[in-house]
Amino acid sequence: MDPVVIVGAGPVGVTAAILLAQRGVPCVVLERFPQMYPLPRAVHVDDEVVRILEAAGVAEEFLKVSRPGLGLRLLDAKHRVMATFARDPGGSRHGYPQANMFDQPDLERLLRDRLLSLPAVDFVGGATVFQVTSSSVRYRRDGEEHEVRASAVLGCDGANSTVRGLIGATLVDLRFAERWLVVDGVCESDLDAWGGVHQVCNRRRAATFMQLGPRRYRWEFRLLPGEVATELPLEPLLAPWLGDTPVTIVRRAEYTFRANVASTWRAGRVFLLGDAAHQTPPFIGQGLGAGLRDAYNLAWKLADDLHTPDGNPTLLDTYERERKPHVRAQIRLAIVAGWAMTGGQVRGSIWRLPGMKTLALRSTSPPLRGLGAGRRAGTVAPVRGLDEALGDGWSVLYLGGEPAGFGEATLVKVTEELDPSGALRTWMRNQTFLLRPDRVVHASFPR
């Protein structure tokens, strides 16, 4: 079997390689830079995404370098609290905190260590890709040109994706673009701040503040027309949070928050994942999570295709069909949330309306479309701790007598021994569930 060639060794590309290698698919990972990017970028993933990290074998270590987020607090222009949407820092129905704050280099180290421990993966740093087809990738390294055969190619090379351009895909602008100053800092002492995200609802200077880890913090400030991020004095911007506490600035950068989706995510056996396929504003913290969902969705399908003698192209067709509407829904929610949270005190006040607290705290992951019957079709089943029983393929969860007609799917009777808390049985509500290898509910049936 020719390897799957993955272009880009950020969290999405490395996770895709891990998930494929664990399913017996050899991979070659090509990364432009010799070393990992050392500065912070993504800072949040939800509980469903931690389940993906669990599937990749790094969840327990991730919990040691992350901290539960306590929710969202809306502040007016004078930093007075207008509303608080608190999250329980304990485990959700998936067994992990609903919000997890972290420093991206910490996560990347965990993923890279896991990747390098797998014998089915070759990692090539300093590789600049310049040609891609469904069966090969050509790249330059140390002044020489190389070619590697490929059974498929995954473009995980970020917002400025080379692979996206090489397959002729373009970005569809969803009409959102704002310039922000992003500042990461380490304080000499803890600021003793509330442990959630602080959003300043100020039409003139919208701002965001959050704690990432011990004495590690992030500030984000919307830039006004004509302002230059490098010329903006930081002291008055940070003073409301810092007071007299000294801070060491780790990173100061201007970002343009955008909403884009690639026109196509696939050309033959070349696929786009992560920021190569979509970019979302950060207001609901789903940028990295969307890319990791891409990897989880595609990895098992591609492995099935490669392990099937005649392939399974119909299954591969579902990747973009499932993921693109899901991403577009998340982007729309991020745009609306950003509009409400940064448009000033009047807009921020809409979060006080009845029912808005439920909206603010619910999972931001809508169900996948086009799956089988049942109310929970397309949602992720809360089956943490059952992976060994479920196996790597399709599975069936049931409560009563053993169901028939599910072919080679693994049948798992959910008993008190498997579900001592009763949470899964409560979630099942006397239904039988057919789960895909990525633990997404394909269909449910009355018991």
LOGU-347004 format. One line per field, with one value per residue (C-alpha): x, y, z; residue in one letter; residue number from 1. Coordinates in nm, 3 decimals. Layout:
BEGIN
east <- (X|...)
north <- (Y|...)
up <- (Z|...)
r <- (A|...)
k <- (NUM|...)
# end
This chain:
BEGIN
east <- (0.000|0.135|0.130|-0.115|0.086|-0.009|0.105|0.135|0.231|0.013|-0.239|-0.480|-0.222|-0.052|-0.385|-0.490|-0.162|-0.201|-0.559|-0.464|-0.152|-0.353|-0.573|-0.277|-0.237|0.123|0.171|0.431|0.403|0.564|0.620|0.767|0.933|1.205|1.080|0.740|0.602|0.681|0.422|0.058|-0.230|-0.538|-0.647|-0.974|-1.136|-1.467|-1.545|-1.629|-1.292|-1.113|-1.276|-1.086|-0.765|-0.852|-0.884|-0.538|-0.399|-0.315|-0.622|-0.489|-0.168|-0.369|-0.572|-0.245|-0.153|-0.502|-0.749|-1.130|-1.287|-1.560|-1.775|-1.832|-1.863|-1.988|-1.851|-1.954|-1.707|-1.614|-1.556|-1.868|-2.028|-2.346|-2.400|-2.223|-2.276|-2.107|-1.999|-1.950|-1.575|-1.642|-1.693|-1.967|-2.165|-1.852|-1.647|-1.443|-1.493|-1.711|-1.445|-1.072|-0.815|-0.455|-0.139|-0.115|0.260|0.183|-0.075|0.152|0.433|0.198|0.073|0.421|0.556|0.265|0.322|0.692|0.616|0.421|0.628|0.387|0.469|0.761|0.810|0.996|1.073|1.192|0.986|0.832|0.557|0.522|0.319|0.030|-0.171|-0.396|-0.102|0.210|0.356|0.670|0.861|1.195|1.423|1.780|1.796|1.690|1.362|1.188|0.877|0.673|0.401|0.064|-0.257|-0.420|-0.306|-0.433|-0.381|-0.350|-0.125|-0.322|-0.506|-0.249|-0.266|-0.041|-0.244|-0.567|-0.417|-0.264|-0.604|-0.770|-0.992|-1.074|-1.200|-1.565|-1.589|-1.870|-1.848|-1.668|-1.325|-1.198|-0.845|-0.748|-0.439|-0.359|-0.130|-0.004|0.174|0.314|0.260|0.495|0.201|-0.149|-0.401|-0.671|-0.919|-1.242|-1.149|-1.364|-1.355|-1.412|-1.572|-1.579|-1.886|-1.751|-1.831|-1.514|-1.268|-1.412|-1.175|-1.135|-0.939|-0.878|-0.642|-0.467|-0.266|-0.070|0.016|-0.042|-0.299|-0.431|-0.576|-0.741|-0.835|-1.026|-0.829|-0.986|-0.949|-0.601|-0.453|-0.127|-0.091|0.282|0.234|-0.050|0.068|0.000|0.014|-0.326|-0.489|-0.365|-0.391|-0.754|-0.648|-0.286|-0.291|0.066|0.144|0.448|0.398|0.635|0.491|0.533|0.364|0.212|0.057|-0.213|-0.466|-0.751|-1.040|-1.209|-1.500|-1.414|-1.494|-1.309|-1.512|-1.429|-1.258|-1.156|-0.999|-0.974|-0.785|-0.659|-0.851|-0.844|-0.869|-0.856|-0.774|-0.695|-1.069|-1.225|-1.153|-1.387|-1.389|-1.278|-1.586|-1.707|-1.362|-1.418|-1.137|-0.897|-1.183|-1.333|-1.006|-0.972|-1.329|-1.225|-0.940|-1.160|-1.433|-1.199|-0.945|-1.172|-1.334|-1.001|-0.873|-1.186|-1.136|-0.771|-0.843|-1.126|-1.001|-1.201|-1.198|-1.498|-1.532|-1.895|-1.787|-1.516|-1.779|-1.946|-1.649|-1.719|-2.093|-2.097|-1.827|-1.897|-2.254|-2.134|-1.853|-2.076|-2.324|-2.044|-1.914|-2.261|-2.293|-1.949|-2.040|-2.366|-2.194|-1.923|-2.180|-2.357|-2.044|-1.840|-2.101|-2.134|-2.339|-2.676|-2.599|-2.435|-2.758|-2.937|-2.767|-2.986|-3.301|-3.488|-3.344|-3.012|-2.829|-2.926|-2.806|-2.477|-2.401|-2.522|-2.280|-2.179|-2.153|-2.466|-2.545|-2.409|-2.667|-2.775|-2.735|-2.994|-3.317|-3.357|-3.349|-2.981|-2.854|-2.543|-2.452|-2.152|-2.244|-2.118|-1.927|-1.604|-1.455|-1.625|-1.376|-1.226|-1.572|-1.681|-1.369|-1.247|-1.543|-1.919|-2.095|-2.441|-2.542|-2.847|-3.016|-3.246|-3.242|-2.969|-3.072|-3.039|-2.971|-2.657|-2.414|-2.056|-2.111|-1.992|-2.288|-2.244|-2.506|-2.491|-2.508|-2.448|-2.096|-2.015|-2.210|-2.186|-2.306|-2.612|-2.545|-2.522|-2.837|-3.020|-2.898|-3.009|-3.371|-3.454|-3.324|-3.080|-2.800|-2.589|-2.254|-1.995|-1.625|-1.596|-1.869|-2.119|-2.475|-2.567|-2.921|-3.132|-3.421|-3.695|-3.610)
north <- (0.000|0.342|0.580|0.860|1.179|1.455|1.807|2.009|1.895|2.123|1.966|1.869|1.701|1.520|1.401|1.270|1.082|0.930|0.818|0.663|0.491|0.341|0.182|0.029|0.295|0.407|0.785|1.034|1.376|1.666|1.985|2.306|2.414|2.205|2.285|2.322|2.677|2.785|3.059|3.035|3.031|2.815|2.817|2.621|2.289|2.147|1.810|1.639|1.739|1.603|1.272|1.298|1.359|1.051|0.850|0.978|0.862|1.200|1.301|1.216|1.408|1.694|1.728|1.785|2.084|2.234|2.388|2.382|2.705|2.839|2.995|3.342|3.677|3.987|4.322|4.674|4.942|5.011|4.640|4.603|4.258|4.252|3.875|3.553|3.221|2.970|2.622|2.333|2.266|1.900|1.636|1.672|1.381|1.300|1.275|1.592|1.962|2.137|2.407|2.336|2.617|2.545|2.670|2.529|2.447|2.216|2.027|2.012|1.856|1.584|1.509|1.515|1.275|1.041|1.063|0.980|0.676|0.510|0.293|0.344|0.716|0.892|1.257|1.488|1.840|2.126|2.002|2.254|2.094|2.222|1.955|1.734|1.465|1.187|0.945|1.147|1.455|1.638|1.858|2.035|1.976|2.090|2.212|1.880|1.765|1.454|1.258|1.026|0.794|0.840|0.645|0.977|1.329|1.538|1.914|2.023|2.319|2.606|2.915|2.993|2.635|2.539|2.224|2.421|2.631|2.330|2.158|2.476|2.536|2.892|3.049|3.154|3.471|3.453|3.829|3.869|4.028|4.217|4.313|4.232|4.272|3.946|3.960|3.660|3.720|3.553|3.738|3.731|3.634|3.504|3.774|3.601|3.656|3.466|3.152|3.199|3.418|3.791|3.970|4.349|4.466|4.801|4.928|5.137|4.885|4.536|4.314|3.958|3.829|3.471|3.264|2.981|2.826|2.914|3.285|3.260|3.498|3.619|3.956|4.040|4.393|4.491|4.740|5.057|5.165|5.308|5.165|4.970|4.685|4.735|5.104|5.063|5.121|4.808|4.953|5.131|4.833|4.578|4.799|4.710|4.350|4.381|4.667|4.671|4.308|4.283|4.087|3.942|3.963|3.631|3.731|4.044|4.003|4.139|3.889|3.931|3.718|3.581|3.360|3.152|2.809|2.643|2.604|2.234|2.014|1.738|1.675|1.304|1.158|1.492|1.629|1.957|1.967|2.234|2.592|2.482|2.409|2.673|2.964|3.082|3.386|3.287|3.398|3.046|2.888|2.629|2.696|2.418|2.191|2.209|2.092|1.803|1.701|1.696|1.459|1.225|1.222|1.144|0.910|0.612|0.652|0.666|0.366|0.171|0.266|0.157|-0.172|-0.260|-0.446|-0.236|0.078|0.262|0.587|0.635|0.656|0.909|1.124|1.177|1.366|1.705|1.641|1.600|1.839|2.146|2.213|2.148|2.402|2.659|2.631|2.688|2.986|3.142|3.098|3.252|3.554|3.609|3.564|3.806|4.060|4.038|4.033|4.306|4.550|4.748|4.734|4.747|4.441|4.268|4.307|4.063|3.785|3.878|3.780|3.463|3.152|3.312|3.147|2.806|2.909|3.041|2.724|2.457|2.258|2.451|2.133|2.071|1.717|1.595|1.588|1.308|1.014|0.753|0.784|0.884|1.202|1.166|1.074|1.276|1.347|1.211|0.934|0.982|0.655|0.750|0.441|0.199|0.218|-0.122|-0.283|-0.093|-0.172|0.015|-0.051|-0.006|-0.092|-0.121|-0.006|-0.181|-0.238|-0.539|-0.852|-0.882|-0.703|-0.867|-0.743|-0.536|-0.751|-0.742|-0.451|-0.514|-0.558|-0.399|-0.443|-0.142|-0.282|-0.138|-0.281|-0.089|0.219|0.239|0.601|0.528|0.836|0.648|0.446|0.767|0.919|0.611|0.638|0.278|0.322|0.104|0.296|0.217|0.396|0.467|0.412|0.781|0.726|0.935|0.803|0.677|0.583|0.496|0.254|0.196|-0.086)
up <- (0.000|-0.092|0.206|0.263|0.221|0.463|0.384|0.704|1.054|1.263|1.504|1.223|1.001|1.288|1.430|1.088|1.058|1.405|1.342|1.007|1.141|1.426|1.160|0.981|0.712|0.647|0.632|0.520|0.684|0.496|0.694|0.556|0.881|1.048|1.400|1.561|1.576|1.935|1.992|2.112|1.864|1.932|2.296|2.325|2.240|2.361|2.517|2.187|2.049|2.357|2.264|1.934|2.127|2.330|2.009|1.914|2.249|2.405|2.607|2.952|2.891|2.741|3.062|3.248|3.031|2.997|3.238|3.243|3.121|3.350|3.078|2.935|3.111|2.927|3.043|2.947|2.834|3.198|3.264|3.474|3.453|3.242|3.230|3.322|3.148|3.378|3.280|3.521|3.523|3.594|3.330|3.071|2.929|2.724|3.042|2.987|3.068|2.812|2.765|2.779|2.772|2.670|2.503|2.148|2.165|2.460|2.255|1.950|2.155|2.280|1.929|1.775|2.042|1.976|1.601|1.627|1.842|1.558|1.321|1.029|1.001|0.829|0.917|0.679|0.798|0.580|0.284|0.044|-0.167|-0.522|-0.705|-0.599|-0.776|-0.650|-0.665|-0.586|-0.420|-0.525|-0.284|-0.239|0.056|0.106|-0.250|-0.401|-0.551|-0.423|-0.518|-0.299|-0.419|-0.249|-0.204|-0.107|-0.019|0.273|0.254|0.616|0.539|0.688|0.576|0.304|0.179|-0.110|-0.171|-0.201|-0.478|-0.653|-0.685|-0.811|-0.508|-0.407|-0.086|-0.067|0.143|0.400|0.451|0.777|0.825|1.130|1.231|1.590|1.803|1.987|2.290|2.489|2.817|3.128|3.454|3.754|3.974|3.922|3.837|4.043|3.760|3.704|3.514|3.206|2.897|2.954|2.658|2.663|2.472|2.358|2.012|2.002|2.152|2.179|2.374|2.498|2.797|2.914|3.124|2.941|3.223|3.538|3.500|3.122|2.970|2.637|2.541|2.209|2.101|1.789|1.582|1.450|1.087|1.032|1.351|1.326|1.575|1.627|1.709|1.958|2.319|2.525|2.875|2.870|2.699|2.954|3.264|3.354|3.404|3.516|3.764|3.901|3.808|3.578|3.255|2.997|2.645|2.465|2.143|1.995|1.651|1.426|1.297|1.054|1.176|0.865|0.763|0.456|0.317|0.029|-0.291|-0.298|-0.041|-0.277|-0.616|-0.688|-0.393|-0.267|0.033|0.225|0.606|0.875|0.784|0.430|0.394|0.622|0.854|1.127|1.356|1.709|1.901|1.988|2.002|1.730|1.481|1.578|1.682|1.334|1.183|1.428|1.345|0.977|1.060|1.266|1.001|0.714|0.876|0.934|0.591|0.413|0.610|0.515|0.151|0.153|0.329|0.089|-0.221|-0.466|-0.253|-0.114|-0.313|-0.210|0.153|0.070|-0.102|0.236|0.383|0.226|0.219|0.598|0.708|0.493|0.621|0.977|0.941|0.774|1.063|1.315|1.120|1.108|1.484|1.538|1.326|1.515|1.851|1.749|1.635|1.971|2.188|2.022|1.895|2.214|2.531|2.352|2.142|2.437|2.630|2.399|2.593|2.890|2.701|2.811|2.653|2.557|2.846|2.711|2.366|2.503|2.700|2.461|2.252|1.943|1.740|1.532|1.415|1.085|0.807|0.578|0.813|0.906|1.104|1.467|1.672|1.762|1.416|1.341|1.704|1.895|2.137|2.496|2.512|2.689|2.850|2.610|2.324|2.395|2.393|2.080|1.878|1.571|1.341|1.340|1.664|1.815|2.163|2.307|2.640|2.612|2.400|2.140|1.818|1.477|1.128|1.188|0.993|1.122|1.361|1.716|1.952|2.295|2.564|2.797|3.147|3.491|3.478|3.158|3.265|3.646|3.662|3.449|3.236|2.907|2.974|3.057|2.731|2.535|2.654|2.564|2.208|2.015|1.844|1.540|1.578|1.312|1.384|1.482|1.748|1.556|1.573|1.226|1.328|1.629|1.664|1.922|2.159)
r <- (M|D|P|V|V|I|V|G|A|G|P|V|G|V|T|A|A|I|L|L|A|Q|R|G|V|P|C|V|V|L|E|R|F|P|Q|M|Y|P|L|P|R|A|V|H|V|D|D|E|V|V|R|I|L|E|A|A|G|V|A|E|E|F|L|K|V|S|R|P|G|L|G|L|R|L|L|D|A|K|H|R|V|M|A|T|F|A|R|D|P|G|G|S|R|H|G|Y|P|Q|A|N|M|F|D|Q|P|D|L|E|R|L|L|R|D|R|L|L|S|L|P|A|V|D|F|V|G|G|A|T|V|F|Q|V|T|S|S|S|V|R|Y|R|R|D|G|E|E|H|E|V|R|A|S|A|V|L|G|C|D|G|A|N|S|T|V|R|G|L|I|G|A|T|L|V|D|L|R|F|A|E|R|W|L|V|V|D|G|V|C|E|S|D|L|D|A|W|G|G|V|H|Q|V|C|N|R|R|R|A|A|T|F|M|Q|L|G|P|R|R|Y|R|W|E|F|R|L|L|P|G|E|V|A|T|E|L|P|L|E|P|L|L|A|P|W|L|G|D|T|P|V|T|I|V|R|R|A|E|Y|T|F|R|A|N|V|A|S|T|W|R|A|G|R|V|F|L|L|G|D|A|A|H|Q|T|P|P|F|I|G|Q|G|L|G|A|G|L|R|D|A|Y|N|L|A|W|K|L|A|D|D|L|H|T|P|D|G|N|P|T|L|L|D|T|Y|E|R|E|R|K|P|H|V|R|A|Q|I|R|L|A|I|V|A|G|W|A|M|T|G|G|Q|V|R|G|S|I|W|R|L|P|G|M|K|T|L|A|L|R|S|T|S|P|P|L|R|G|L|G|A|G|R|R|A|G|T|V|A|P|V|R|G|L|D|E|A|L|G|D|G|W|S|V|L|Y|L|G|G|E|P|A|G|F|G|E|A|T|L|V|K|V|T|E|E|L|D|P|S|G|A|L|R|T|W|M|R|N|Q|T|F|L|L|R|P|D|R|V|V|H|A|S|F|P|R)
k <- (1|2|3|4|5|6|7|8|9|10|11|12|13|14|15|16|17|18|19|20|21|22|23|24|25|26|27|28|29|30|31|32|33|34|35|36|37|38|39|40|41|42|43|44|45|46|47|48|49|50|51|52|53|54|55|56|57|58|59|60|61|62|63|64|65|66|67|68|69|70|71|72|73|74|75|76|77|78|79|80|81|82|83|84|85|86|87|88|89|90|91|92|93|94|95|96|97|98|99|100|101|102|103|104|105|106|107|108|109|110|111|112|113|114|115|116|117|118|119|120|121|122|123|124|125|126|127|128|129|130|131|132|133|134|135|136|137|138|139|140|141|142|143|144|145|146|147|148|149|150|151|152|153|154|155|156|157|158|159|160|161|162|163|164|165|166|167|168|169|170|171|172|173|174|175|176|177|178|179|180|181|182|183|184|185|186|187|188|189|190|191|192|193|194|195|196|197|198|199|200|201|202|203|204|205|206|207|208|209|210|211|212|213|214|215|216|217|218|219|220|221|222|223|224|225|226|227|228|229|230|231|232|233|234|235|236|237|238|239|240|241|242|243|244|245|246|247|248|249|250|251|252|253|254|255|256|257|258|259|260|261|262|263|264|265|266|267|268|269|270|271|272|273|274|275|276|277|278|279|280|281|282|283|284|285|286|287|288|289|290|291|292|293|294|295|296|297|298|299|300|301|302|303|304|305|306|307|308|309|310|311|312|313|314|315|316|317|318|319|320|321|322|323|324|325|326|327|328|329|330|331|332|333|334|335|336|337|338|339|340|341|342|343|344|345|346|347|348|349|350|351|352|353|354|355|356|357|358|359|360|361|362|363|364|365|366|367|368|369|370|371|372|373|374|375|376|377|378|379|380|381|382|383|384|385|386|387|388|389|390|391|392|393|394|395|396|397|398|399|400|401|402|403|404|405|406|407|408|409|410|411|412|413|414|415|416|417|418|419|420|421|422|423|424|425|426|427|428|429|430|431|432|433|434|435|436|437|438|439|440|441|442|443|444|445|446|447)
# end
